[in-house]
Amino acid sequence: MTGSNNIYKRVIDITSGYLGSTANSFVDSQIYNHLQKSPETLRAEDLDKLIDWLRITLAFMIDDTGLVNKYVSDLQALAKNKPRGDSSNGNKFLKAS
């Protein structure tokens, strides 16, 4: 991603805690395919729709509803400008798979 987009960077930061190095490509594909925009243009107003698509997609990929819900909760906290939960345990989804 070129340029500076704090919302995008924060989504990637949260997602990286769960998906590791695949976070960028995963989030980018959801933004391109479902929001029909580039990551550089992601705005706070887009977060609710993006979070819905991230939840749907991960629910098909991950067989741990609690972990998916935690990830979504972290993203929703970002959308509401609240501090996010600790996702620093690293690659939670990758470990759960």
N, CA, C and O atoms as a GROMACS GRO file, in nm:
protein
  388
    1MET      N    1   0.084  -0.118   0.000
    1MET     CA    2   0.000   0.000   0.000
    1MET      C    3   0.088   0.123   0.000
    1MET      O    4   0.184   0.131   0.076
    2THR      N    5   0.056   0.217  -0.084
    2THR     CA    6   0.131   0.341  -0.087
    2THR      C    7   0.054   0.447  -0.011
    2THR      O    8  -0.067   0.432   0.011
    3GLY      N    9   0.123   0.553   0.029
    3GLY     CA   10   0.056   0.661   0.100
    3GLY      C   11   0.036   0.624   0.246
    3GLY      O   12   0.087   0.524   0.296
    4SER      N   13  -0.041   0.710   0.314
    4SER     CA   14  -0.064   0.690   0.456
    4SER      C   15  -0.212   0.682   0.483
    4SER      O   16  -0.287   0.774   0.448
    5ASN      N   17  -0.255   0.574   0.544
    5ASN     CA   18  -0.394   0.558   0.580
    5ASN      C   19  -0.397   0.491   0.717
    5ASN      O   20  -0.377   0.370   0.728
    6ASN      N   21  -0.423   0.570   0.821
    6ASN     CA   22  -0.418   0.521   0.958
    6ASN      C   23  -0.523   0.413   0.984
    6ASN      O   24  -0.494   0.317   1.055
    7ILE      N   25  -0.642   0.427   0.931
    7ILE     CA   26  -0.747   0.327   0.952
    7ILE      C   27  -0.701   0.192   0.895
    7ILE      O   28  -0.709   0.089   0.962
    8TYR      N   29  -0.654   0.194   0.773
    8TYR     CA   30  -0.605   0.071   0.710
    8TYR      C   31  -0.492   0.010   0.793
    8TYR      O   32  -0.492  -0.110   0.819
    9LYS      N   33  -0.396   0.091   0.834
    9LYS     CA   34  -0.283   0.041   0.912
    9LYS      C   35  -0.329  -0.022   1.042
    9LYS      O   36  -0.273  -0.123   1.086
   10ARG      N   37  -0.430   0.035   1.105
   10ARG     CA   38  -0.480  -0.020   1.231
   10ARG      C   39  -0.554  -0.152   1.208
   10ARG      O   40  -0.544  -0.243   1.289
   11VAL      N   41  -0.629  -0.162   1.099
   11VAL     CA   42  -0.694  -0.289   1.064
   11VAL      C   43  -0.589  -0.396   1.041
   11VAL      O   44  -0.603  -0.509   1.087
   12ILE      N   45  -0.483  -0.360   0.969
   12ILE     CA   46  -0.375  -0.455   0.942
   12ILE      C   47  -0.305  -0.495   1.072
   12ILE      O   48  -0.273  -0.612   1.091
   13ASP      N   49  -0.282  -0.400   1.160
   13ASP     CA   50  -0.218  -0.429   1.288
   13ASP      C   51  -0.298  -0.532   1.367
   13ASP      O   52  -0.242  -0.629   1.418
   14ILE      N   53  -0.428  -0.511   1.377
   14ILE     CA   54  -0.514  -0.605   1.448
   14ILE      C   55  -0.514  -0.741   1.379
   14ILE      O   56  -0.498  -0.844   1.444
   15THR      N   57  -0.531  -0.740   1.248
   15THR     CA   58  -0.540  -0.865   1.172
   15THR      C   59  -0.408  -0.941   1.177
   15THR      O   60  -0.409  -1.064   1.180
   16SER      N   61  -0.296  -0.871   1.177
   16SER     CA   62  -0.165  -0.937   1.185
   16SER      C   63  -0.150  -1.018   1.313
   16SER      O   64  -0.083  -1.121   1.314
   17GLY      N   65  -0.211  -0.971   1.421
   17GLY     CA   66  -0.206  -1.045   1.546
   17GLY      C   67  -0.273  -1.180   1.537
   17GLY      O   68  -0.247  -1.269   1.618
   18TYR      N   69  -0.360  -1.196   1.439
   18TYR     CA   70  -0.433  -1.321   1.420
   18TYR      C   71  -0.382  -1.402   1.301
   18TYR      O   72  -0.373  -1.524   1.308
   19LEU      N   73  -0.349  -1.333   1.193
   19LEU     CA   74  -0.314  -1.402   1.068
   19LEU      C   75  -0.168  -1.389   1.028
   19LEU      O   76  -0.125  -1.447   0.929
   20GLY      N   77  -0.092  -1.314   1.103
   20GLY     CA   78   0.050  -1.297   1.071
   20GLY      C   79   0.071  -1.229   0.938
   20GLY      O   80   0.005  -1.130   0.905
   21SER      N   81   0.164  -1.282   0.861
   21SER     CA   82   0.206  -1.218   0.736
   21SER      C   83   0.099  -1.222   0.627
   21SER      O   84   0.114  -1.155   0.524
   22THR      N   85  -0.007  -1.298   0.645
   22THR     CA   86  -0.113  -1.303   0.544
   22THR      C   87  -0.217  -1.193   0.563
   22THR      O   88  -0.310  -1.181   0.483
   23ALA      N   89  -0.201  -1.112   0.668
   23ALA     CA   90  -0.300  -1.009   0.700
   23ALA      C   91  -0.322  -0.911   0.585
   23ALA      O   92  -0.436  -0.882   0.549
   24ASN      N   93  -0.215  -0.861   0.527
   24ASN     CA   94  -0.229  -0.763   0.420
   24ASN      C   95  -0.308  -0.816   0.302
   24ASN      O   96  -0.403  -0.752   0.256
   25SER      N   97  -0.272  -0.933   0.254
   25SER     CA   98  -0.342  -0.986   0.136
   25SER      C   99  -0.486  -1.021   0.170
   25SER      O  100  -0.574  -1.003   0.086
   26PHE      N  101  -0.512  -1.070   0.290
   26PHE     CA  102  -0.647  -1.104   0.330
   26PHE      C  103  -0.736  -0.979   0.336
   26PHE      O  104  -0.844  -0.976   0.278
   27VAL      N  105  -0.689  -0.877   0.407
   27VAL     CA  106  -0.768  -0.753   0.421
   27VAL      C  107  -0.782  -0.684   0.287
   27VAL      O  108  -0.890  -0.637   0.252
   28ASP      N  109  -0.673  -0.677   0.211
   28ASP     CA  110  -0.679  -0.613   0.079
   28ASP      C  111  -0.784  -0.678  -0.010
   28ASP      O  112  -0.859  -0.608  -0.078
   29SER      N  113  -0.789  -0.811  -0.010
   29SER     CA  114  -0.885  -0.878  -0.098
   29SER      C  115  -1.028  -0.848  -0.055
   29SER      O  116  -1.117  -0.836  -0.140
   30GLN      N  117  -1.052  -0.836   0.075
   30GLN     CA  118  -1.187  -0.802   0.121
   30GLN      C  119  -1.224  -0.659   0.082
   30GLN      O  120  -1.338  -0.632   0.044
   31ILE      N  121  -1.129  -0.569   0.091
   31ILE     CA  122  -1.155  -0.429   0.054
   31ILE      C  123  -1.182  -0.419  -0.096
   31ILE      O  124  -1.279  -0.356  -0.137
   32TYR      N  125  -1.096  -0.480  -0.176
   32TYR     CA  126  -1.115  -0.475  -0.322
   32TYR      C  127  -1.246  -0.541  -0.365
   32TYR      O  128  -1.322  -0.484  -0.443
   33ASN      N  129  -1.271  -0.662  -0.316
   33ASN     CA  130  -1.384  -0.740  -0.364
   33ASN      C  131  -1.519  -0.698  -0.309
   33ASN      O  132  -1.619  -0.703  -0.380
   34HIS      N  133  -1.524  -0.657  -0.184
   34HIS     CA  134  -1.654  -0.629  -0.122
   34HIS      C  135  -1.684  -0.481  -0.104
   34HIS      O  136  -1.801  -0.440  -0.105
   35LEU      N  137  -1.581  -0.400  -0.088
   35LEU     CA  138  -1.604  -0.256  -0.077
   35LEU      C  139  -1.580  -0.187  -0.211
   35LEU      O  140  -1.617  -0.072  -0.231
   36GLN      N  141  -1.519  -0.261  -0.302
   36GLN     CA  142  -1.489  -0.213  -0.436
   36GLN      C  143  -1.412  -0.081  -0.434
   36GLN      O  144  -1.447   0.016  -0.501
   37LYS      N  145  -1.306  -0.083  -0.353
   37LYS     CA  146  -1.217   0.033  -0.346
   37LYS      C  147  -1.077  -0.017  -0.315
   37LYS      O  148  -1.057  -0.135  -0.288
   38SER      N  149  -0.983   0.073  -0.319
   38SER     CA  150  -0.845   0.036  -0.287
   38SER      C  151  -0.822   0.059  -0.137
   38SER      O  152  -0.889   0.141  -0.075
   39PRO      N  153  -0.727  -0.014  -0.080
   39PRO     CA  154  -0.697   0.004   0.063
   39PRO      C  155  -0.662   0.148   0.100
   39PRO      O  156  -0.692   0.192   0.211
   40GLU      N  157  -0.598   0.220   0.010
   40GLU     CA  158  -0.560   0.359   0.038
   40GLU      C  159  -0.681   0.447   0.065
   40GLU      O  160  -0.670   0.550   0.132
   41THR      N  161  -0.796   0.407   0.012
   41THR     CA  162  -0.915   0.492   0.027
   41THR      C  163  -1.008   0.445   0.138
   41THR      O  164  -1.118   0.499   0.153
   42LEU      N  165  -0.966   0.346   0.217
   42LEU     CA  166  -1.047   0.298   0.328
   42LEU      C  167  -1.069   0.412   0.428
   42LEU      O  168  -0.976   0.482   0.466
   43ARG      N  169  -1.195   0.428   0.469
   43ARG     CA  170  -1.231   0.532   0.565
   43ARG      C  171  -1.298   0.469   0.686
   43ARG      O  172  -1.343   0.354   0.680
   44ALA      N  173  -1.305   0.542   0.793
   44ALA     CA  174  -1.371   0.494   0.914
   44ALA      C  175  -1.514   0.452   0.885
   44ALA      O  176  -1.565   0.357   0.945
   45GLU      N  177  -1.579   0.522   0.795
   45GLU     CA  178  -1.718   0.492   0.759
   45GLU      C  179  -1.732   0.354   0.691
   45GLU      O  180  -1.841   0.299   0.686
   46ASP      N  181  -1.623   0.301   0.641
   46ASP     CA  182  -1.624   0.170   0.573
   46ASP      C  183  -1.608   0.053   0.670
   46ASP      O  184  -1.630  -0.062   0.632
   47LEU      N  185  -1.570   0.081   0.794
   47LEU     CA  186  -1.532  -0.026   0.885
   47LEU      C  187  -1.644  -0.124   0.914
   47LEU      O  188  -1.620  -0.245   0.918
   48ASP      N  189  -1.766  -0.077   0.936
   48ASP     CA  190  -1.875  -0.169   0.968
   48ASP      C  191  -1.895  -0.272   0.858
   48ASP      O  192  -1.907  -0.392   0.885
   49LYS      N  193  -1.897  -0.227   0.734
   49LYS     CA  194  -1.916  -0.319   0.622
   49LYS      C  195  -1.794  -0.412   0.608
   49LYS      O  196  -1.811  -0.532   0.584
   50LEU      N  197  -1.674  -0.357   0.622
   50LEU     CA  198  -1.553  -0.439   0.613
   50LEU      C  199  -1.553  -0.545   0.722
   50LEU      O  200  -1.522  -0.661   0.696
   51ILE      N  201  -1.586  -0.507   0.843
   51ILE     CA  202  -1.588  -0.602   0.955
   51ILE      C  203  -1.687  -0.714   0.927
   51ILE      O  204  -1.658  -0.831   0.955
   52ASP      N  205  -1.803  -0.681   0.872
   52ASP     CA  206  -1.900  -0.785   0.837
   52ASP      C  207  -1.840  -0.886   0.740
   52ASP      O  208  -1.856  -1.007   0.758
   53TRP      N  209  -1.772  -0.837   0.637
   53TRP     CA  210  -1.713  -0.927   0.537
   53TRP      C  211  -1.596  -1.006   0.595
   53TRP      O  212  -1.580  -1.124   0.563
   54LEU      N  213  -1.516  -0.944   0.680
   54LEU     CA  214  -1.407  -1.017   0.743
   54LEU      C  215  -1.463  -1.130   0.830
   54LEU      O  216  -1.409  -1.241   0.831
   55ARG      N  217  -1.569  -1.102   0.903
   55ARG     CA  218  -1.632  -1.204   0.988
   55ARG      C  219  -1.684  -1.320   0.904
   55ARG      O  220  -1.657  -1.437   0.934
   56ILE      N  221  -1.758  -1.289   0.799
   56ILE     CA  222  -1.816  -1.392   0.712
   56ILE      C  223  -1.706  -1.480   0.653
   56ILE      O  224  -1.715  -1.603   0.658
   57THR      N  225  -1.605  -1.417   0.599
   57THR     CA  226  -1.497  -1.492   0.533
   57THR      C  227  -1.422  -1.580   0.632
   57THR      O  228  -1.394  -1.696   0.604
   58LEU      N  229  -1.388  -1.524   0.749
   58LEU     CA  230  -1.314  -1.602   0.847
   58LEU      C  231  -1.397  -1.716   0.905
   58LEU      O  232  -1.344  -1.821   0.941
   59ALA      N  233  -1.527  -1.696   0.915
   59ALA     CA  234  -1.613  -1.802   0.967
   59ALA      C  235  -1.608  -1.926   0.877
   59ALA      O  236  -1.625  -2.038   0.925
   60PHE      N  237  -1.584  -1.905   0.749
   60PHE     CA  238  -1.569  -2.018   0.657
   60PHE      C  239  -1.431  -2.081   0.667
   60PHE      O  240  -1.414  -2.199   0.634
   61MET      N  241  -1.333  -2.005   0.711
   61MET     CA  242  -1.195  -2.051   0.713
   61MET      C  243  -1.151  -2.109   0.847
   61MET      O  244  -1.067  -2.199   0.852
   62ILE      N  245  -1.208  -2.058   0.955
   62ILE     CA  246  -1.162  -2.091   1.089
   62ILE      C  247  -1.271  -2.164   1.166
   62ILE      O  248  -1.386  -2.120   1.167
   63ASP      N  249  -1.235  -2.273   1.227
   63ASP     CA  250  -1.332  -2.353   1.302
   63ASP      C  251  -1.326  -2.321   1.452
   63ASP      O  252  -1.333  -2.411   1.535
   64ASP      N  253  -1.314  -2.193   1.484
   64ASP     CA  254  -1.310  -2.150   1.624
   64ASP      C  255  -1.391  -2.022   1.635
   64ASP      O  256  -1.339  -1.911   1.617
   65THR      N  257  -1.519  -2.038   1.664
   65THR     CA  258  -1.611  -1.924   1.671
   65THR      C  259  -1.566  -1.821   1.773
   65THR      O  260  -1.578  -1.701   1.750
   66GLY      N  261  -1.516  -1.867   1.886
   66GLY     CA  262  -1.469  -1.775   1.990
   66GLY      C  263  -1.356  -1.686   1.941
   66GLY      O  264  -1.353  -1.567   1.972
   67LEU      N  265  -1.265  -1.743   1.867
   67LEU     CA  266  -1.153  -1.666   1.814
   67LEU      C  267  -1.198  -1.567   1.707
   67LEU      O  268  -1.151  -1.454   1.703
   68VAL      N  269  -1.290  -1.610   1.622
   68VAL     CA  270  -1.345  -1.519   1.522
   68VAL      C  271  -1.416  -1.404   1.592
   68VAL      O  272  -1.401  -1.288   1.552
   69ASN      N  273  -1.494  -1.434   1.695
   69ASN     CA  274  -1.565  -1.329   1.768
   69ASN      C  275  -1.470  -1.232   1.836
   69ASN      O  276  -1.497  -1.113   1.842
   70LYS      N  277  -1.358  -1.282   1.889
   70LYS     CA  278  -1.257  -1.196   1.952
   70LYS      C  279  -1.195  -1.102   1.849
   70LYS      O  280  -1.178  -0.983   1.875
   71TYR      N  281  -1.163  -1.156   1.734
   71TYR     CA  282  -1.108  -1.074   1.625
   71TYR      C  283  -1.207  -0.964   1.585
   71TYR      O  284  -1.169  -0.848   1.571
   72VAL      N  285  -1.332  -1.002   1.568
   72VAL     CA  286  -1.435  -0.905   1.531
   72VAL      C  287  -1.451  -0.801   1.641
   72VAL      O  288  -1.468  -0.682   1.612
   73SER      N  289  -1.446  -0.843   1.766
   73SER     CA  290  -1.456  -0.750   1.878
   73SER      C  291  -1.341  -0.648   1.876
   73SER      O  292  -1.362  -0.530   1.901
   74ASP      N  293  -1.221  -0.695   1.847
   74ASP     CA  294  -1.106  -0.605   1.836
   74ASP      C  295  -1.128  -0.502   1.725
   74ASP      O  296  -1.098  -0.384   1.742
   75LEU      N  297  -1.180  -0.548   1.612
   75LEU     CA  298  -1.206  -0.456   1.501
   75LEU      C  299  -1.319  -0.359   1.534
   75LEU      O  300  -1.313  -0.242   1.497
   76GLN      N  301  -1.422  -0.406   1.602
   76GLN     CA  302  -1.533  -0.319   1.640
   76GLN      C  303  -1.488  -0.212   1.738
   76GLN      O  304  -1.538  -0.099   1.734
   77ALA      N  305  -1.395  -0.246   1.826
   77ALA     CA  306  -1.339  -0.146   1.918
   77ALA      C  307  -1.268  -0.036   1.839
   77ALA      O  308  -1.276   0.081   1.874
   78LEU      N  309  -1.198  -0.075   1.734
   78LEU     CA  310  -1.134   0.024   1.647
   78LEU      C  311  -1.240   0.113   1.584
   78LEU      O  312  -1.224   0.235   1.578
   79ALA      N  313  -1.347   0.053   1.536
   79ALA     CA  314  -1.453   0.129   1.470
   79ALA      C  315  -1.519   0.227   1.567
   79ALA      O  316  -1.569   0.332   1.525
   80LYS      N  317  -1.518   0.194   1.694
   80LYS     CA  318  -1.580   0.281   1.796
   80LYS      C  319  -1.476   0.365   1.868
   80LYS      O  320  -1.507   0.431   1.967
   81ASN      N  321  -1.352   0.363   1.819
   81ASN     CA  322  -1.241   0.438   1.878
   81ASN      C  323  -1.213   0.400   2.022
   81ASN      O  324  -1.175   0.484   2.103
   82LYS      N  325  -1.232   0.273   2.055
   82LYS     CA  326  -1.199   0.222   2.186
   82LYS      C  327  -1.068   0.146   2.174
   82LYS      O  328  -1.032   0.099   2.066
   83PRO      N  329  -0.995   0.133   2.284
   83PRO     CA  330  -0.873   0.052   2.279
   83PRO      C  331  -0.909  -0.091   2.244
   83PRO      O  332  -1.009  -0.145   2.292
   84ARG      N  333  -0.828  -0.152   2.160
   84ARG     CA  334  -0.855  -0.290   2.120
   84ARG      C  335  -0.799  -0.385   2.223
   84ARG      O  336  -0.711  -0.351   2.301
   85GLY      N  337  -0.851  -0.507   2.220
   85GLY     CA  338  -0.802  -0.612   2.308
   85GLY      C  339  -0.661  -0.652   2.271
   85GLY      O  340  -0.610  -0.613   2.166
   86ASP      N  341  -0.599  -0.729   2.355
   86ASP     CA  342  -0.463  -0.774   2.330
   86ASP      C  343  -0.463  -0.885   2.226
   86ASP      O  344  -0.510  -0.996   2.251
   87SER      N  345  -0.410  -0.854   2.109
   87SER     CA  346  -0.393  -0.957   2.006
   87SER      C  347  -0.244  -0.982   1.984
   87SER      O  348  -0.202  -1.022   1.876
   88SER      N  349  -0.165  -0.957   2.088
   88SER     CA  350  -0.020  -0.966   2.075
   88SER      C  351   0.033  -1.107   2.096
   88SER      O  352   0.154  -1.128   2.093
   89ASN      N  353  -0.055  -1.204   2.117
   89ASN     CA  354  -0.008  -1.341   2.135
   89ASN      C  355   0.039  -1.402   2.004
   89ASN      O  356   0.095  -1.512   2.002
   90GLY      N  357   0.016  -1.331   1.895
   90GLY     CA  358   0.073  -1.370   1.767
   90GLY      C  359   0.000  -1.481   1.694
   90GLY      O  360  -0.015  -1.592   1.746
   91ASN      N  361  -0.045  -1.451   1.576
   91ASN     CA  362  -0.096  -1.549   1.482
   91ASN      C  363  -0.197  -1.646   1.543
   91ASN      O  364  -0.183  -1.768   1.530
   92LYS      N  365  -0.297  -1.593   1.609
   92LYS     CA  366  -0.394  -1.675   1.680
   92LYS      C  367  -0.469  -1.771   1.587
   92LYS      O  368  -0.491  -1.886   1.622
   93PHE      N  369  -0.507  -1.724   1.470
   93PHE     CA  370  -0.579  -1.811   1.378
   93PHE      C  371  -0.485  -1.920   1.324
   93PHE      O  372  -0.525  -2.035   1.309
   94LEU      N  373  -0.364  -1.882   1.297
   94LEU     CA  374  -0.270  -1.979   1.242
   94LEU      C  375  -0.243  -2.089   1.344
   94LEU      O  376  -0.228  -2.205   1.306
   95LYS      N  377  -0.236  -2.053   1.472
   95LYS     CA  378  -0.214  -2.152   1.576
   95LYS      C  379  -0.336  -2.240   1.594
   95LYS      O  380  -0.324  -2.359   1.624
   96ALA      N  381  -0.456  -2.182   1.574
   96ALA     CA  382  -0.579  -2.257   1.596
   96ALA      C  383  -0.608  -2.354   1.482
   96ALA      O  384  -0.681  -2.451   1.502
   97SER      N  385  -0.551  -2.329   1.364
   97SER     CA  386  -0.580  -2.413   1.248
   97SER      C  387  -0.514  -2.547   1.258
   97SER      O  388  -0.528  -2.630   1.168
   0.00000   0.00000   0.00000
